[in-house]
Amino acid sequence: MKGFTGAARRRLHIAAASAIALSVFASAPAPAVDTPAALTWTTLGTAAGPVLYAQRSQPANLLSVDGRAWLIDCGDGALERLAALHVRAAQVDTVVISHLHMDHIGGLQGLLGLRWMQGARQKLTIYGPPGTDAVVAGLVASLKPVAAIDGEQAGHDDPAALVEVVTLRDGADIDVQGVRLRAVRNSHFDVTPGHPLENGTQSLSLRFDYKGRSIGYTGDTGPSDAVARLEQNVDVLVSEVIDIEPTIAGIARAMGQMSPQAREHLIDHLKTQHLTPREAGALAAKANARQLVFTHLAIAGPTDDSRDTLINGAKEAFNGPIAVAHDLDRF
């Protein structure tokens, strides 16, 4: 995409992503020349919460596995971005959640409700860290009043019949529909020794291997040797990134008046449990990743205004290709 302006590049990305999604999910097979790769990643939402932006939705990604639609995190706005790709909620049968911060799960209730209303027959399996089962149980309970009104029309009496939760823990290595899914606990949460890890305070980094291709996803993390080991030799490493000072200023404005103690805690969290561009580049280099893609952009203003800052910072430690993703970019 070199040589195109930011606006033109976004239009090309969106047009290409839409065309690919139509070919992937059409009932008739596309000609061989148009067949997409077996494993592709589309950044549905590239913002870092809790600040909202008109240009960037909350964190969510579409993993296409031979045309099957998986969601990797499901932040607010995920369903609207799927609609832009002509993908219905009922077509999603797998969700993988990296951690239980609200910006990564804010779209889950909509996904559960729309699948039920659209008459999905295949159960949705949600993989996530400990605590995911409690979150999903609460969301299912919130749908019961609607089910009581419209259950007969939708053909389902109980929304709970359409969802199952599988808990992922540090070191998980499982087969999901032929995809090797691995997870390690990263450094996003500062857990005090002895603090229970079964209450939602685990943040996972993920890896997906399928038909000789591999995509790694850091989720939210600070520097982590465990993540570097997990992501060894991945084709694409999708990483969070933070431009600290503008992010602190933006969050302070969004959250209103903060006590000095709360502000100090927030700054410490941002500096130690997220990745600066250089730290993300160092992680990619340590993992020997072939390409680095930035999402979960903790930046201020339009994405392209921060593009050079993020890429140049990562280049201090990583020599491979680097991309700063927009919503609906595909890799």
C-alpha positions as a Markdown table, in Angstrom:
| # | Residue | x | y | z |
|---|---|---|---|---|
| 1 | Met | 0.0 | 0.0 | 0.0 |
| 2 | Lys | 3.0 | 2.3 | -0.3 |
| 3 | Gly | 2.3 | 5.5 | -2.1 |
| 4 | Phe | -1.3 | 5.8 | -1.0 |
| 5 | Thr | -2.6 | 8.4 | 1.4 |
| 6 | Gly | -4.0 | 7.3 | 4.7 |
| 7 | Ala | -7.6 | 7.8 | 3.5 |
| 8 | Ala | -7.0 | 6.1 | 0.2 |
| 9 | Arg | -5.3 | 3.2 | 2.0 |
| 10 | Arg | -8.2 | 2.8 | 4.4 |
| 11 | Arg | -10.7 | 2.7 | 1.5 |
| 12 | Leu | -8.6 | 0.0 | -0.3 |
| 13 | His | -8.4 | -2.0 | 2.9 |
| 14 | Ile | -12.1 | -1.8 | 3.6 |
| 15 | Ala | -13.0 | -2.6 | 0.0 |
| 16 | Ala | -10.6 | -5.6 | -0.1 |
| 17 | Ala | -11.8 | -6.9 | 3.3 |
| 18 | Ser | -15.4 | -6.7 | 2.2 |
| 19 | Ala | -14.8 | -8.4 | -1.1 |
| 20 | Ile | -12.8 | -11.2 | 0.7 |
| 21 | Ala | -15.5 | -11.7 | 3.3 |
| 22 | Leu | -18.2 | -12.0 | 0.6 |
| 23 | Ser | -16.1 | -14.7 | -1.2 |
| 24 | Val | -15.4 | -16.5 | 2.1 |
| 25 | Phe | -18.9 | -16.7 | 3.3 |
| 26 | Ala | -20.8 | -17.1 | 0.0 |
| 27 | Ser | -22.6 | -20.3 | -0.6 |
| 28 | Ala | -20.9 | -21.0 | -3.9 |
| 29 | Pro | -17.1 | -21.6 | -3.9 |
| 30 | Ala | -15.0 | -18.9 | -5.4 |
| 31 | Pro | -12.6 | -19.6 | -8.3 |
| 32 | Ala | -9.2 | -20.9 | -7.1 |
| 33 | Val | -7.5 | -17.7 | -8.0 |
| 34 | Asp | -9.7 | -15.8 | -5.5 |
| 35 | Thr | -9.5 | -18.3 | -2.7 |
| 36 | Pro | -8.2 | -16.6 | 0.4 |
| 37 | Ala | -5.5 | -18.0 | 2.7 |
| 38 | Ala | -6.7 | -20.8 | 5.0 |
| 39 | Leu | -5.9 | -18.6 | 8.1 |
| 40 | Thr | -6.5 | -14.8 | 7.9 |
| 41 | Trp | -6.9 | -12.1 | 10.5 |
| 42 | Thr | -9.0 | -9.0 | 10.2 |
| 43 | Thr | -8.8 | -6.2 | 12.8 |
| 44 | Leu | -12.4 | -5.4 | 13.5 |
| 45 | Gly | -11.7 | -2.9 | 16.3 |
| 46 | Thr | -8.2 | -1.3 | 16.9 |
| 47 | Ala | -8.9 | 1.0 | 19.8 |
| 48 | Ala | -7.6 | 0.6 | 23.3 |
| 49 | Gly | -10.3 | 1.2 | 25.9 |
| 50 | Pro | -11.8 | 2.7 | 27.9 |
| 51 | Val | -11.6 | 5.9 | 25.7 |
| 52 | Leu | -14.0 | 5.9 | 22.7 |
| 53 | Tyr | -13.0 | 7.1 | 19.2 |
| 54 | Ala | -15.1 | 7.6 | 16.1 |
| 55 | Gln | -12.4 | 6.0 | 13.9 |
| 56 | Arg | -11.6 | 3.0 | 16.0 |
| 57 | Ser | -13.9 | 0.4 | 17.6 |
| 58 | Gln | -13.1 | -1.4 | 20.8 |
| 59 | Pro | -10.8 | -4.5 | 20.6 |
| 60 | Ala | -12.1 | -7.3 | 18.4 |
| 61 | Asn | -10.7 | -9.4 | 15.6 |
| 62 | Leu | -12.1 | -11.8 | 13.0 |
| 63 | Leu | -10.0 | -15.0 | 12.5 |
| 64 | Ser | -11.1 | -16.7 | 9.3 |
| 65 | Val | -10.3 | -20.5 | 9.4 |
| 66 | Asp | -11.0 | -21.8 | 5.9 |
| 67 | Gly | -14.0 | -19.5 | 5.9 |
| 68 | Arg | -15.3 | -20.2 | 9.4 |
| 69 | Ala | -15.8 | -17.1 | 11.4 |
| 70 | Trp | -14.0 | -16.9 | 14.8 |
| 71 | Leu | -14.0 | -13.8 | 17.0 |
| 72 | Ile | -10.8 | -13.1 | 19.0 |
| 73 | Asp | -12.0 | -10.7 | 21.7 |
| 74 | Cys | -15.4 | -9.0 | 21.3 |
| 75 | Gly | -15.3 | -5.4 | 22.3 |
| 76 | Asp | -18.1 | -3.0 | 21.7 |
| 77 | Gly | -18.7 | -2.3 | 18.0 |
| 78 | Ala | -17.6 | -5.8 | 16.9 |
| 79 | Leu | -21.0 | -6.7 | 15.4 |
| 80 | Glu | -21.1 | -3.5 | 13.4 |
| 81 | Arg | -17.7 | -4.2 | 12.0 |
| 82 | Leu | -18.8 | -7.8 | 11.1 |
| 83 | Ala | -21.8 | -6.3 | 9.3 |
| 84 | Ala | -19.4 | -4.2 | 7.2 |
| 85 | Leu | -17.9 | -7.6 | 6.1 |
| 86 | His | -21.3 | -9.1 | 5.5 |
| 87 | Val | -20.8 | -11.6 | 8.3 |
| 88 | Arg | -23.9 | -12.3 | 10.5 |
| 89 | Ala | -23.7 | -13.1 | 14.2 |
| 90 | Ala | -25.2 | -16.5 | 13.5 |
| 91 | Gln | -22.2 | -17.4 | 11.4 |
| 92 | Val | -19.8 | -17.0 | 14.3 |
| 93 | Asp | -19.3 | -20.3 | 16.2 |
| 94 | Thr | -16.1 | -19.7 | 18.1 |
| 95 | Val | -15.0 | -16.8 | 20.4 |
| 96 | Val | -11.6 | -16.6 | 22.2 |
| 97 | Ile | -11.3 | -14.0 | 24.9 |
| 98 | Ser | -7.8 | -12.9 | 26.0 |
| 99 | His | -8.9 | -11.3 | 29.3 |
| 100 | Leu | -12.0 | -9.9 | 31.0 |
| 101 | His | -11.4 | -6.1 | 30.8 |
| 102 | Met | -14.6 | -4.5 | 29.6 |
| 103 | Asp | -13.1 | -3.1 | 26.3 |
| 104 | His | -12.5 | -6.8 | 25.2 |
| 105 | Ile | -15.9 | -8.2 | 26.1 |
| 106 | Gly | -18.3 | -5.3 | 25.7 |
| 107 | Gly | -19.9 | -6.8 | 22.6 |
| 108 | Leu | -20.5 | -10.3 | 23.9 |
| 109 | Gln | -24.1 | -9.8 | 25.0 |
| 110 | Gly | -25.0 | -8.5 | 21.5 |
| 111 | Leu | -23.4 | -11.5 | 19.9 |
| 112 | Leu | -25.3 | -13.9 | 22.1 |
| 113 | Gly | -28.6 | -12.1 | 21.7 |
| 114 | Leu | -28.3 | -11.7 | 17.9 |
| 115 | Arg | -27.2 | -15.3 | 17.3 |
| 116 | Trp | -30.3 | -16.4 | 19.3 |
| 117 | Met | -32.6 | -14.0 | 17.4 |
| 118 | Gln | -31.1 | -15.0 | 14.0 |
| 119 | Gly | -32.0 | -18.6 | 14.7 |
| 120 | Ala | -28.4 | -19.9 | 15.0 |
| 121 | Arg | -28.5 | -23.7 | 15.3 |
| 122 | Gln | -24.8 | -24.3 | 16.0 |
| 123 | Lys | -23.7 | -23.8 | 19.6 |
| 124 | Leu | -21.3 | -20.9 | 20.2 |
| 125 | Thr | -18.1 | -22.0 | 22.1 |
| 126 | Ile | -16.4 | -19.3 | 24.1 |
| 127 | Tyr | -12.8 | -19.9 | 25.2 |
| 128 | Gly | -11.4 | -17.6 | 27.9 |
| 129 | Pro | -9.5 | -17.3 | 31.1 |
| 130 | Pro | -11.0 | -18.2 | 34.5 |
| 131 | Gly | -14.0 | -16.1 | 35.2 |
| 132 | Thr | -15.3 | -16.2 | 31.6 |
| 133 | Asp | -18.0 | -18.7 | 32.7 |
| 134 | Ala | -19.4 | -16.2 | 35.3 |
| 135 | Val | -19.4 | -13.4 | 32.7 |
| 136 | Val | -21.3 | -15.5 | 30.2 |
| 137 | Ala | -23.7 | -16.8 | 32.8 |
| 138 | Gly | -24.6 | -13.2 | 33.6 |
| 139 | Leu | -25.1 | -12.3 | 30.0 |
| 140 | Val | -27.3 | -15.3 | 29.3 |
| 141 | Ala | -29.4 | -14.4 | 32.4 |
| 142 | Ser | -29.8 | -10.9 | 31.0 |
| 143 | Leu | -31.4 | -12.4 | 27.8 |
| 144 | Lys | -34.1 | -14.3 | 29.7 |
| 145 | Pro | -36.7 | -11.5 | 29.7 |
| 146 | Val | -36.3 | -11.2 | 25.9 |
| 147 | Ala | -36.5 | -15.0 | 25.6 |
| 148 | Ala | -39.7 | -15.0 | 27.5 |
| 149 | Ile | -41.2 | -12.5 | 25.0 |
| 150 | Asp | -39.8 | -13.8 | 21.7 |
| 151 | Gly | -38.7 | -17.3 | 22.4 |
| 152 | Glu | -41.4 | -19.0 | 20.5 |
| 153 | Gln | -40.9 | -16.8 | 17.5 |
| 154 | Ala | -37.1 | -17.4 | 17.5 |
| 155 | Gly | -37.4 | -21.1 | 17.9 |
| 156 | His | -35.4 | -21.3 | 21.1 |
| 157 | Asp | -36.7 | -21.3 | 24.6 |
| 158 | Asp | -33.4 | -20.9 | 26.4 |
| 159 | Pro | -30.5 | -18.8 | 25.1 |
| 160 | Ala | -28.2 | -20.9 | 27.4 |
| 161 | Ala | -28.7 | -23.8 | 25.0 |
| 162 | Leu | -26.7 | -21.9 | 22.4 |
| 163 | Val | -23.5 | -21.3 | 24.3 |
| 164 | Glu | -20.7 | -23.2 | 26.0 |
| 165 | Val | -17.7 | -22.0 | 27.9 |
| 166 | Val | -14.3 | -23.6 | 27.9 |
| 167 | Thr | -11.8 | -22.2 | 30.4 |
| 168 | Leu | -8.2 | -21.6 | 29.2 |
| 169 | Arg | -5.4 | -21.5 | 31.7 |
| 170 | Asp | -1.6 | -20.8 | 31.5 |
| 171 | Gly | 0.0 | -23.4 | 29.2 |
| 172 | Ala | -3.2 | -24.4 | 27.4 |
| 173 | Asp | -2.5 | -26.4 | 24.2 |
| 174 | Ile | -5.7 | -27.7 | 22.6 |
| 175 | Asp | -7.2 | -28.6 | 19.2 |
| 176 | Val | -10.2 | -26.5 | 18.1 |
| 177 | Gln | -11.7 | -27.6 | 14.8 |
| 178 | Gly | -8.2 | -28.5 | 13.5 |
| 179 | Val | -6.6 | -25.3 | 14.8 |
| 180 | Arg | -3.9 | -25.7 | 17.4 |
| 181 | Leu | -4.7 | -23.1 | 20.0 |
| 182 | Arg | -2.2 | -22.2 | 22.7 |
| 183 | Ala | -2.3 | -19.7 | 25.5 |
| 184 | Val | 0.1 | -18.4 | 28.2 |
| 185 | Arg | -0.5 | -16.0 | 31.0 |
| 186 | Asn | 1.2 | -12.7 | 30.3 |
| 187 | Ser | 2.1 | -9.7 | 32.5 |
| 188 | His | -0.9 | -7.5 | 32.0 |
| 189 | Phe | -2.2 | -8.0 | 35.5 |
| 190 | Asp | 0.0 | -7.4 | 38.5 |
| 191 | Val | -1.0 | -10.3 | 40.7 |
| 192 | Thr | 0.2 | -10.2 | 44.2 |
| 193 | Pro | 1.7 | -13.5 | 45.4 |
| 194 | Gly | -1.0 | -15.6 | 46.9 |
| 195 | His | -3.8 | -13.7 | 45.2 |
| 196 | Pro | -6.3 | -16.1 | 43.6 |
| 197 | Leu | -6.1 | -16.5 | 39.9 |
| 198 | Glu | -9.6 | -18.0 | 39.4 |
| 199 | Asn | -11.5 | -14.8 | 39.8 |
| 200 | Gly | -10.7 | -13.1 | 36.4 |
| 201 | Thr | -7.3 | -11.8 | 37.1 |
| 202 | Gln | -5.6 | -13.8 | 34.3 |
| 203 | Ser | -4.6 | -12.2 | 31.0 |
| 204 | Leu | -3.7 | -14.5 | 28.2 |
| 205 | Ser | -1.6 | -14.3 | 25.0 |
| 206 | Leu | -2.7 | -16.6 | 22.2 |
| 207 | Arg | -1.3 | -18.5 | 19.2 |
| 208 | Phe | -3.2 | -20.1 | 16.3 |
| 209 | Asp | -1.5 | -22.6 | 14.0 |
| 210 | Tyr | -3.3 | -24.1 | 11.0 |
| 211 | Lys | -2.2 | -25.7 | 7.8 |
| 212 | Gly | 1.4 | -24.5 | 8.1 |
| 213 | Arg | 0.5 | -20.9 | 9.0 |
| 214 | Ser | 0.6 | -19.2 | 12.4 |
| 215 | Ile | -0.8 | -16.0 | 13.9 |
| 216 | Gly | 0.2 | -14.8 | 17.4 |
| 217 | Tyr | -1.9 | -12.4 | 19.5 |
| 218 | Thr | -0.4 | -10.7 | 22.5 |
| 219 | Gly | -3.7 | -9.4 | 23.8 |
| 220 | Asp | -2.9 | -6.9 | 26.6 |
| 221 | Thr | 0.5 | -7.5 | 28.1 |
| 222 | Gly | 3.7 | -5.9 | 29.2 |
| 223 | Pro | 7.1 | -7.3 | 28.4 |
| 224 | Ser | 7.0 | -11.1 | 28.8 |
| 225 | Asp | 9.5 | -13.9 | 28.1 |
| 226 | Ala | 6.6 | -16.3 | 28.2 |
| 227 | Val | 4.9 | -14.6 | 25.3 |
| 228 | Ala | 8.1 | -14.5 | 23.3 |
| 229 | Arg | 8.5 | -18.2 | 23.8 |
| 230 | Leu | 4.9 | -18.9 | 22.8 |
| 231 | Glu | 5.1 | -16.8 | 19.6 |
| 232 | Gln | 8.4 | -18.3 | 18.2 |
| 233 | Asn | 8.5 | -18.0 | 14.4 |
| 234 | Val | 4.9 | -16.9 | 13.9 |
| 235 | Asp | 4.1 | -15.5 | 10.5 |
| 236 | Val | 2.2 | -12.6 | 12.0 |
| 237 | Leu | 2.4 | -11.2 | 15.5 |
| 238 | Val | -0.6 | -9.0 | 16.3 |
| 239 | Ser | 0.5 | -6.9 | 19.2 |
| 240 | Glu | -0.9 | -4.2 | 21.4 |
| 241 | Val | 1.0 | -0.9 | 21.7 |
| 242 | Ile | 0.9 | 2.3 | 23.7 |
| 243 | Asp | 2.0 | 5.9 | 23.3 |
| 244 | Ile | 2.1 | 6.6 | 27.0 |
| 245 | Glu | 1.9 | 10.3 | 27.5 |
| 246 | Pro | -1.0 | 11.1 | 25.0 |
| 247 | Thr | -2.8 | 8.0 | 26.4 |
| 248 | Ile | -2.5 | 9.2 | 30.0 |
| 249 | Ala | -3.8 | 12.6 | 29.0 |
| 250 | Gly | -6.7 | 11.1 | 27.0 |
| 251 | Ile | -7.8 | 8.7 | 29.8 |
| 252 | Ala | -7.6 | 11.5 | 32.4 |
| 253 | Arg | -9.9 | 13.6 | 30.3 |
| 254 | Ala | -12.4 | 10.8 | 29.7 |
| 255 | Met | -12.5 | 9.7 | 33.3 |
| 256 | Gly | -12.9 | 13.2 | 34.7 |
| 257 | Gln | -11.6 | 14.1 | 38.1 |
| 258 | Met | -9.1 | 11.5 | 39.4 |
| 259 | Ser | -7.5 | 11.3 | 42.8 |
| 260 | Pro | -3.7 | 11.6 | 42.9 |
| 261 | Gln | -3.5 | 8.0 | 44.1 |
| 262 | Ala | -5.8 | 6.7 | 41.3 |
| 263 | Arg | -3.8 | 8.7 | 38.7 |
| 264 | Glu | -0.5 | 7.3 | 40.0 |
| 265 | His | -1.8 | 3.7 | 39.9 |
| 266 | Leu | -3.1 | 4.2 | 36.3 |
| 267 | Ile | 0.2 | 5.6 | 35.1 |
| 268 | Asp | 2.1 | 2.7 | 36.7 |
| 269 | His | -0.3 | 0.2 | 35.1 |
| 270 | Leu | 0.1 | 1.8 | 31.7 |
| 271 | Lys | 3.9 | 1.9 | 31.9 |
| 272 | Thr | 4.4 | -1.7 | 33.2 |
| 273 | Gln | 1.6 | -3.7 | 31.9 |
| 274 | His | 1.4 | -2.5 | 28.3 |
| 275 | Leu | 4.0 | -2.4 | 25.5 |
| 276 | Thr | 5.7 | 0.7 | 24.1 |
| 277 | Pro | 6.6 | 0.5 | 20.4 |
| 278 | Arg | 10.2 | -0.4 | 21.2 |
| 279 | Glu | 9.1 | -3.1 | 23.7 |
| 280 | Ala | 6.7 | -4.5 | 21.2 |
| 281 | Gly | 9.5 | -4.5 | 18.6 |
| 282 | Ala | 11.8 | -6.2 | 21.0 |
| 283 | Leu | 9.2 | -8.9 | 21.7 |
| 284 | Ala | 8.7 | -9.5 | 18.0 |
| 285 | Ala | 12.5 | -9.8 | 17.5 |
| 286 | Lys | 12.8 | -12.2 | 20.4 |
| 287 | Ala | 10.0 | -14.3 | 19.0 |
| 288 | Asn | 11.6 | -14.2 | 15.5 |
| 289 | Ala | 8.2 | -13.1 | 14.1 |
| 290 | Arg | 8.0 | -12.5 | 10.4 |
| 291 | Gln | 5.7 | -9.5 | 10.6 |
| 292 | Leu | 4.5 | -7.2 | 13.4 |
| 293 | Val | 1.0 | -5.7 | 13.3 |
| 294 | Phe | 0.0 | -3.1 | 15.8 |
| 295 | Thr | -3.6 | -3.0 | 17.1 |
| 296 | His | -5.2 | -2.1 | 20.5 |
| 297 | Leu | -3.8 | 1.4 | 19.7 |
| 298 | Ala | -3.4 | 3.4 | 22.9 |
| 299 | Ile | -2.9 | 6.6 | 21.0 |
| 300 | Ala | -4.5 | 10.0 | 20.7 |
| 301 | Gly | -6.2 | 11.3 | 17.6 |
| 302 | Pro | -6.4 | 9.7 | 14.1 |
| 303 | Thr | -4.5 | 6.4 | 13.6 |
| 304 | Asp | -2.3 | 7.7 | 10.8 |
| 305 | Asp | -1.1 | 10.7 | 12.9 |
| 306 | Ser | 0.7 | 8.2 | 15.2 |
| 307 | Arg | 1.7 | 5.7 | 12.5 |
| 308 | Asp | 5.3 | 6.9 | 12.1 |
| 309 | Thr | 5.9 | 7.2 | 15.8 |
| 310 | Leu | 4.8 | 3.7 | 16.4 |
| 311 | Ile | 6.7 | 2.1 | 13.5 |
| 312 | Asn | 9.9 | 4.1 | 14.1 |
| 313 | Gly | 9.8 | 3.1 | 17.8 |
| 314 | Ala | 9.4 | -0.6 | 16.9 |
| 315 | Lys | 12.2 | -0.4 | 14.3 |
| 316 | Glu | 14.7 | 0.3 | 17.1 |
| 317 | Ala | 14.4 | -3.4 | 18.0 |
| 318 | Phe | 12.7 | -5.2 | 15.1 |
| 319 | Asn | 13.9 | -5.4 | 11.4 |
| 320 | Gly | 10.8 | -7.0 | 9.8 |
| 321 | Pro | 7.7 | -5.5 | 8.3 |
| 322 | Ile | 5.6 | -3.5 | 10.6 |
| 323 | Ala | 2.0 | -2.4 | 10.1 |
| 324 | Val | -0.3 | -0.1 | 12.1 |
| 325 | Ala | -3.8 | -1.6 | 11.7 |
| 326 | His | -7.0 | 0.3 | 11.0 |
| 327 | Asp | -10.4 | -1.2 | 11.6 |
| 328 | Leu | -11.2 | -3.8 | 8.9 |
| 329 | Asp | -7.6 | -4.3 | 7.8 |
| 330 | Arg | -6.9 | -7.9 | 6.8 |
| 331 | Phe | -3.6 | -9.9 | 7.2 |
